[in-house]
Amino acid sequence: MDDRRTAFRQLHEEPGAFIIPNPWDIGTARILAALGFRALATTSAGMAFSYGVAEGQTSREDTLNHCRALVSATPLPVSADLEKGFGDSPESSAQTIRAAADLGLAGCSLEDHTGNPEEPIYDFSFAVERIQAAAEARSALSHDFVLTARCENFMWGRPNLDDTIKRLQAFEAAGADVLYAPGLKDLDTIRLVCESVSKPVNIVMGLPGTTFSVAELASVGVKRISVGSALARLAYGAFANAAREMVASGTFEFAQQAMGFAELEGFFTGVAKP
């Protein structure tokens, strides 16, 4: 297990940028591993969809069980999207880190979104306290663990770049290993964020709007690229469209686009090729 954690840290120290895709169950994790990805990250939204609930509505127990299953699914390091953690207080952030580490995760992310639409972002000082407590818990572990701190301004109607950078810089000073601000829309803004901190920056691709290549993102300083719920939304969207076709027209044309049985099964028997 420590080898996975070491490998995950080293990925952040290599030149260029790497993709950390987001499976939502054991099958999708194994497909991604078979295709040659070097690390995986959970998706809180994809996990919630797999349980048939909205994002943010999964229990602590279900979240931990989900993470445990993905850690066991492949030999790859896994970082968990743990939203705000299992509570609001700084101590709950520390408890979240300890619980995540106990599962064998190589890292996790914590965000400053409160879960309350009326007050969506934690007060600046309190948000920093939460990350500082998480970083202290990480440092007390007997093994490596990569802590990612997320600023959610752009996801919750607060597209304030100055405040976003201020928060990321404060999270870095508090001990975060990776900085992450989902929702940035253009390369100039992404470059500015990357230049404003010295720790690796994670950028999410797959949100509605413009997307950029790995090479483009690496050229402006991005280290890690995730896709959040995009793969889950793609798969669930194809499923829903197929079901709509059956209901609306009584036809089954969707099957023409389905992956062949042998090819799909090959991902789980070890014969699939990247």
N, C-alpha and C positions, 0 to 999 in steps of 0.2 A: 504493500500500500504506500509506503514512503517513497518508493521509486516513482509511483504515479505523481505524487505531490512534487517531487523534485523535477520531474519532467515538465510539469505544468509551469512551475516557476521559470524553468529554462526557456520555454516557449516565448515568454515575455522578454527574454534577454537576447533572443536571436535577431539578426537583421530583418528588416521588412515587416510585413504584417501577416497575420494568420487568421484563418476563419475558424470560429468555434460555433458550429451549428447547434440547433436546439431541437432535440428529439422530445417526444412527449410520452413515449412508452418504451417497453423493452424492444419491441420489433423495430421501431424507427431508430433506436440507439444502435442496434446491431447492423442495420443497413448502413448507417453513417460510418460505423467503424470499418465495415467491409469495403467501403469506398475510399478509405485511406485517410480520413480526418484524424488529427492527432489529439484532439480533446473535444469534450462535449459540454454543453451547458443546458440546464433544464429551462423550461419556459413556464412561468406561473400561469399564463393564460392557457397554453396548451394542456398543462396538467389539469386545470379546472375543467376544460372542455371534455377531457377524457373521463372525468367524474360526473359530467353532465350538469355542471353548475357554472355560474358566472365567475370571472376572475375575482380573486379576493375572498371567495366563499368556501374555500377548502379549509378543513380543520388542520390544526398543528399535527395531529396524528397522521392524517392522510398525506400531508406534505412530507413528513419525515419518511413515511413508508414509500412514497413515490421516489424520493431521493435515494433511499436505500436500494430500491429495485434497479434504478439506473446505474448506480455505482457497481452493482453486481452483474449488470448485463454485459459489460465489455471490459477489456483490460485498460481502457482509456481513462485518463483523469477526467473528473466531472466537477464542474462548478455549478452551484445551485442559485437560481433566482428565488430569493426568499422574501421578496417585496420589502416591507418595513421590518421584517422579523416577527417574533411572536409576542409583540407588545410594543408599547410606546416608550417606555423608560430606557435610559442608558443601560441599566442593569439587564433589561430584557434583551437588548442588543448583544450584550456579553453572553447571556445564556444561549442566544441563538447561535453564536459562533461555536460555543462549546458543543451544543447539540449537533451542529452540522459536522464538526470535526469528528465526533464520535461515530458518525455514519461512514466515514472513509472518504468524504468529499475532499477534493483538492482545493476548494475555495468556495466562496459564495459572494453574492452582492446584497447590499442593504441600501435602501433608498430613503429619500426624505419626503416621500408622499405619505400623508397621514392616513389615507383611506376614507377621509371625510370630505365629500365634494364641496362643502361650504368653507372649509379651511384645509385646502388640499396639500399645502406644503408646511412642514414644521418650521417654526421660528428658527432663524439662522443659528443662534447660539445653542439652542437645544439640539438642532440637527448635528452640529459639530460635536456636542457632548456624546451623542449616540455613537458616532463613528469612533470617537476617542475610546469609549468603553469597549467597543468591538475590537479595536486595534490592541488594546491592552489584553483582552482575552486571547486574541490570536498570539500575541507575544509570549503568553504564559503556557502555550501548548508545547508539548515535547517534540513536535514535528512541524514541518512547513505547512502553511495555509495561506492562500492568496485572498486578501480582502479587497473587494471592489466596492467603492462608494459611488452611489448614483444621485445625481441632481435631476429632479423630475419637472423642473419649471416648464420646459417646452411641451411636455405632455399634458399639462393641466392648466392651459390658458395663461401662462405667465412667461411669455417669450422674452424674458429680460436677460440678455447675454451678460451684462456686467454682473448681475447677481449670480448668474450661473457660474461664471468664472470665479467669482469671489468664494462661492461655496466649494467648488472643486479644489481651489487652492487651500482652503481651510481644511477640507477633508484630507488632502495630501499631508498637510502639517500635522494633522491629528493621527496619522499613521496608516492611512489607506495605501494599498499597493497598486491599485488600478483605479482610474477615474472614468466616469461614464455619465454622459448627458444625452439621453435619447431624445430624438426629435430635431436634431440639427439638420438643416435643409440644404446647405450649400458648402462647397469646398473651402471657400474663404473663411467662413465661420468655423468650420472644423479645424482648419489650419490655426486659426487664432486660439482656439481652445487648446490644441496640442502644444502650441508655443507658450501657453500661459502656465503650464505645469511641467514638472520634470519626470513624473511617473508615467507609465504606459496609459494610453487612452483607448477605451473600447467605444466603438461606434456601431450602431445597429442599422442594418440594411433590411429592406423588405417592408418598411412602413409606406403608406401611400405617398406618392410624390416621386421626386427624382432619386435614382439610385446611382451609385458609383462603383467602379471596379476595384478589385483589390489593389491593383497598381496605382490607381488614382488616389485611393485613400492612403496608401503607404507613402505616396509622394508628399502628402501634407502632414505626415507625422503620426498617423494612426498605427497602433500596434495590433489591436485585436478587433475582429469584426464578427458580431453575432447577428442572428436573424430573428430573434425573439419568437413571436407566435406565427411568423410568416409561413413556415412549412406546415404547421398545423392548420392554419387557415386555408392554405392551398388544398390540402387533403380533404378537410371537412367541406370545403366549397365544392370540390369535384363530387363528393358523395352526395351532398344536398342537391346538386344540379341533376345528378343521375336519378335520384328519387323523384324530383319534380317532373322529369321526363316521363317516368312510368305513370305518375298520377295524372299528368296533363294529357298525354297522348297514347298511353298504353304501349309505347315502343321501348326498345332496348338498345338504341344506337350507342349509348354510352359505353357498352361493352367493347366496342371497337377501339376505344382508347385505353382499356384496362391493360396493365402489365400481364404478360403471360405467366401462367402458374409456375412453370419450371424456373423461369427467370427469378420470380419473386422468392420461391422456395430456396433458390440457390444462395440467397443472402443468409439463410439460417442453417444451411448444411455445409457451408464453407466452400462452395464451388463457384460462387459469384466472383466476377472480375471487375475491378474498378473501371 
